[in-house]
Amino acid sequence: MKKTAVVGLSGGVDSSVAALLLKERGYNVIGLFMLNWEETDANGACSAEEDFADVKRVCAALDVPYYSVNFAKEYYERVFENFLDEYRAGRTPNPDVLCNREIKFGPFRQYALSMGADVIATGHYCGIEHRGGRNRLLKAKDAGKDQTYFLNQVREEQLDGVEFPLAGLTKPEVRRIAEENGLANAKKRDSTGICFIGERNFRNFLKGYLPAQPGEIRALSGEVVGRHEGLMYYTLGQRKGLGIGGVHGEEGRWFVVKKDLGRNVLWVSHGDESPLYSRACVAEGLNFIGFEPPSGRFRCTAKFRYRQPEQEVCVKIEGDRMEIEFARPQRAVTEGQYAVLYDEEACLGGGVIAEVIK
């Protein structure tokens, strides 16, 4: 009897090819589309409807059944409210990380199991190893697309029965497979940015939920050099959109080095990037996947943002906190983002950056 694979279909090419590959492997494939955000754009169009239409076309081409499930309420309560709380606290969150733990491998996984799934699959670029009752999250073949960073908070038990069919493929290979098999979304553009904001202006979106509190922009000397629209709109290292380009001449550029929530001051530096660098950070809310941290200090590599090469670090864990010392100073490590640990082949887990040590 065939095993059943429930595949999370987003309407994109990656999850579509994941479904195709599992069908070729002999699984009874069921497509499951997940609606996490209910809102129309300025033209009254809903991007989720367009994505679901692509799911229907792909499932017709693959001759597999498809269903839709609505987790908008769970997403708002478990992911979006945290997103707003983090911005209120002056930090810069990454909602895609929470979405994986709280939705895709939470309610979505449970729903798939209730449908009789033997295997649950997504179009993530990463690998997985199930051995001896443990699960390890492995890096993808395509280092440029590897998505283990976004999965660092998924609990190990949530990965039971999970498969990532794209582990050994590059993005060009995935598009080629889709095209060769006549999938309508073979050339569909990848989604970018935060899913519930999409192509909209980030500041305008955020203003609809959090009141802006304008304040002073100060140079490190203390001089007031401009006004900011609200600290939540700025990130460490940001150069564009500060509105102070002509101050102190054109040599060198201004960039954000600190956000002072108590005084509502945005601190900037002109030319000198040294205030952006740190030697260590502290992370909290730790989660490890198929990895038992050794007692005392240990060495590994880490990422502090998604598009960053792995950096050599030394880690010391005490309870639910870890201090990460950098082998080389790191630029613009940001509170609210994730520090994610790696060895040569696997993502070990990670935590939320709570403190940056200069």
C-alpha positions in Angstrom: 0.0 0.0 0.0 1.3 3.4 -1.0 2.3 5.8 1.8 0.7 9.2 1.8 2.7 12.5 1.6 1.0 15.7 2.4 2.9 18.6 0.8 2.5 22.2 1.9 1.9 24.0 -1.4 2.3 27.7 -1.5 1.7 28.3 -5.2 5.5 28.7 -5.8 7.8 26.6 -7.9 9.7 25.1 -5.0 6.8 23.4 -3.2 5.4 22.3 -6.5 8.6 20.5 -7.5 8.7 18.9 -4.0 5.2 17.4 -4.7 6.3 16.2 -8.1 9.4 14.5 -6.7 7.5 12.7 -4.0 4.9 11.5 -6.5 7.8 10.2 -8.7 9.1 8.3 -5.6 5.7 6.5 -5.4 3.9 8.4 -2.7 0.2 9.1 -2.7 0.6 12.9 -2.8 -2.0 15.4 -1.4 -1.5 19.1 -1.8 -2.4 21.4 1.2 -2.5 25.1 0.7 -2.2 27.2 3.9 -3.9 30.6 4.2 -2.1 32.7 7.0 -3.0 36.3 6.2 -6.4 37.6 5.0 -6.1 41.0 3.4 -6.5 42.6 0.0 -4.1 45.1 -1.6 -5.0 48.7 -2.7 -6.6 47.3 -5.9 -8.8 44.9 -3.9 -6.9 41.9 -5.1 -5.8 39.1 -2.7 -2.4 37.5 -3.5 -3.5 34.4 -1.6 -6.2 33.9 -4.2 -3.6 34.1 -7.0 -1.3 31.6 -5.2 -4.2 29.2 -4.6 -5.0 29.4 -8.4 -1.4 28.3 -9.1 -1.8 25.4 -6.6 -4.9 24.3 -8.5 -3.1 24.4 -11.8 -0.1 22.5 -10.5 -2.2 19.8 -8.8 -4.2 19.4 -12.1 -0.9 18.9 -14.0 0.3 16.4 -11.4 -3.1 14.7 -11.0 -3.1 15.0 -7.3 -5.9 16.2 -4.9 -5.6 19.5 -3.1 -7.2 21.2 -0.1 -7.0 24.5 1.6 -6.8 25.3 5.4 -7.1 28.6 7.1 -4.6 29.4 9.9 -5.0 33.2 9.8 -6.2 33.4 13.5 -3.3 31.3 14.7 -0.8 33.3 12.6 -2.1 36.6 14.0 -1.9 35.4 17.6 1.3 33.4 17.5 3.4 35.3 14.9 2.1 38.7 14.1 1.4 39.9 17.7 5.0 38.9 18.6 6.2 40.9 15.5 4.4 44.0 16.8 5.7 43.5 20.4 9.2 43.2 19.2 9.0 46.5 17.2 7.4 48.2 20.3 10.5 47.0 22.3 12.9 48.6 19.7 14.1 45.3 18.3 14.0 43.9 14.7 12.1 40.6 14.6 12.1 37.9 12.0 8.6 36.6 11.7 9.5 33.9 9.1 11.4 32.0 11.8 8.4 32.0 14.2 6.0 31.0 11.3 7.9 27.8 10.8 7.7 26.8 14.4 4.3 28.1 15.3 2.4 27.4 12.0 4.0 25.3 9.4 5.4 22.7 11.8 2.7 23.3 14.4 -1.0 23.4 13.4 -0.2 22.7 9.7 1.7 19.5 10.7 -1.1 18.4 13.0 -3.7 19.0 10.3 -1.6 17.0 7.8 -1.4 14.1 10.3 -5.1 14.2 10.7 -5.4 13.7 6.9 -3.5 10.4 7.2 0.0 11.7 6.3 2.9 9.3 6.6 5.2 12.0 5.4 4.9 15.8 5.6 6.9 17.8 3.1 7.6 21.4 2.1 9.7 23.2 -0.5 12.4 24.4 1.9 16.0 24.2 0.7 17.5 22.1 3.5 17.9 18.4 4.3 17.0 16.2 7.2 18.3 13.0 8.7 16.2 10.7 10.8 18.4 8.3 12.8 18.1 6.5 16.1 14.9 8.4 17.1 16.6 11.7 16.5 16.2 14.3 13.8 19.1 16.4 12.4 18.5 19.5 10.2 21.1 19.4 7.3 22.3 22.2 5.0 21.1 22.3 1.5 23.2 21.6 -1.6 22.4 25.1 -2.8 24.3 27.2 -0.2 22.8 30.4 -1.7 19.3 29.2 -1.1 19.8 27.2 2.2 16.9 27.9 4.5 18.1 26.3 7.7 18.4 29.7 9.3 14.6 30.1 9.2 14.1 26.7 10.7 16.4 27.1 13.7 13.5 27.4 16.2 11.6 24.3 15.0 11.5 21.8 17.8 13.2 18.5 17.0 10.0 16.5 17.6 8.2 18.7 15.1 10.5 17.2 12.4 9.3 13.6 12.9 8.1 12.3 9.6 9.2 15.5 7.7 11.0 15.4 4.4 12.6 18.1 2.4 12.7 16.8 -1.2 14.8 19.8 -2.5 17.8 19.1 -0.3 20.0 18.0 -3.2 18.9 20.5 -5.8 19.8 24.0 -6.8 17.3 26.6 -7.7 18.1 26.5 -11.5 17.6 22.7 -11.3 14.2 23.1 -9.6 13.0 25.5 -12.3 14.3 23.2 -15.0 12.4 20.2 -13.5 9.2 22.3 -13.3 9.5 23.4 -16.9 10.2 19.9 -18.2 7.1 18.7 -16.5 4.9 21.5 -17.7 4.2 23.2 -14.4 2.5 26.6 -15.0 4.6 28.3 -12.3 8.0 27.2 -13.5 9.1 30.8 -14.1 7.1 32.4 -11.3 9.0 35.0 -9.5 10.2 34.1 -5.9 8.4 35.9 -3.1 10.6 38.4 -1.2 10.4 40.2 2.1 7.9 39.6 4.9 5.0 37.5 3.6 2.1 39.6 5.1 3.6 42.9 3.8 4.5 41.7 0.3 5.2 44.5 -2.2 3.7 47.2 0.0 5.7 50.0 1.6 6.9 48.8 5.0 6.5 52.0 6.8 3.0 52.6 5.6 2.0 49.0 6.6 3.5 49.4 10.1 1.8 52.8 10.6 -1.5 50.9 10.4 -0.7 49.0 13.6 1.8 51.0 15.6 1.7 54.8 16.0 4.8 56.5 14.8 6.8 58.5 17.3 9.1 61.0 15.5 12.3 62.1 17.3 15.8 63.4 17.0 18.6 62.0 14.9 21.9 62.6 16.7 25.5 62.1 15.7 27.8 60.4 18.2 29.1 63.8 19.2 25.6 64.6 20.5 24.8 67.1 17.7 21.2 66.9 16.4 21.5 66.3 12.6 17.9 65.5 11.7 14.6 64.0 12.6 13.5 60.4 12.4 9.9 59.2 11.6 9.9 56.5 14.4 12.7 54.2 15.6 10.8 51.1 14.4 11.4 52.1 10.8 15.2 51.9 11.1 17.8 49.1 11.3 21.4 49.0 12.4 23.8 49.8 9.6 21.0 51.4 7.5 22.3 54.1 5.1 19.4 55.0 2.9 16.3 56.9 3.9 17.9 58.9 6.7 17.3 62.3 5.1 20.6 63.8 6.3 22.8 63.3 3.3 23.9 66.9 3.0 24.9 67.3 6.6 28.7 67.5 7.2 29.4 67.5 3.5 29.3 64.7 1.0 32.5 62.8 2.1 31.5 59.5 3.9 28.0 58.4 4.5 25.7 58.4 7.5 24.4 55.1 8.9 22.4 54.0 11.9 24.5 52.7 14.9 22.1 52.7 17.8 18.4 53.1 18.7 17.8 54.7 22.1 14.2 53.7 22.9 14.1 55.5 26.3 15.0 58.9 24.8 13.6 58.2 21.4 16.9 59.1 19.7 18.3 57.6 16.6 22.1 57.6 16.8 24.1 57.8 13.6 27.7 57.9 12.5 29.4 59.7 9.6 32.0 57.7 7.8 33.3 55.7 10.8 31.8 52.2 10.9 33.6 51.1 14.0 30.6 51.7 16.3 28.7 49.0 14.3 31.1 46.3 15.2 30.8 44.0 18.2 32.9 41.2 19.8 30.1 39.0 21.2 26.4 38.6 21.8 24.0 36.9 24.1 21.1 34.9 22.8 18.0 33.6 24.7 15.1 31.2 23.9 17.5 28.5 22.9 16.4 25.6 20.7 18.7 22.7 19.6 18.0 20.2 16.8 19.6 16.8 17.0 22.4 18.3 19.1 23.4 18.1 22.7 25.6 21.1 23.6 28.7 20.1 25.5 29.4 21.5 29.0 31.8 24.4 29.0 32.8 26.3 25.9 32.7 24.8 22.4 33.6 26.0 18.9 31.4 26.0 15.9 30.2 28.5 13.2 27.2 30.9 13.4 25.1 33.2 11.3 23.5 36.4 12.7 21.4 37.1 9.6 20.2 35.0 6.7 22.4 36.3 3.9 25.6 36.0 5.9 28.5 33.5 5.5 29.1 31.3 8.6 31.4 32.9 11.1 33.7 31.2 13.5 32.6 31.5 17.1 33.1 30.2 20.6 29.9 29.4 22.6 29.2 29.1 26.3 25.7 28.0 27.4 24.1 28.7 30.8 20.5 27.6 31.2 18.4 29.2 28.4 21.1 31.7 27.5 24.3 31.4 25.4 27.1 33.9 25.1 28.7 33.8 21.6 32.2 35.2 21.2 33.2 36.1 17.7 36.6 35.0 16.2 36.5 38.3 14.3 34.4 41.5 15.1 30.9 41.3 13.5 29.1 44.2 11.8 25.5 45.2 12.7 24.6 42.2 14.9 21.0 43.2 15.8 18.8 42.5 18.8 15.6 40.6 17.9 17.3 38.7 15.1 18.5 35.1 15.5 22.0 33.7 16.2 22.0 30.3 14.5 24.7 27.7 15.1 26.2 25.3 12.5 28.7 22.5 12.2 30.1 21.4 8.8 26.9 19.8 7.6 24.0 20.6 10.0 22.1 23.5 11.6 22.4 22.9 15.3 19.7 25.4 16.4 19.8 28.9 17.7 18.3 31.6 19.8 17.1 35.2 19.8 19.8 37.9 20.1 19.0 39.7 23.4 22.2 41.7 23.9 25.1 42.8 21.7 28.5 43.2 23.4 30.7 45.9 21.9 
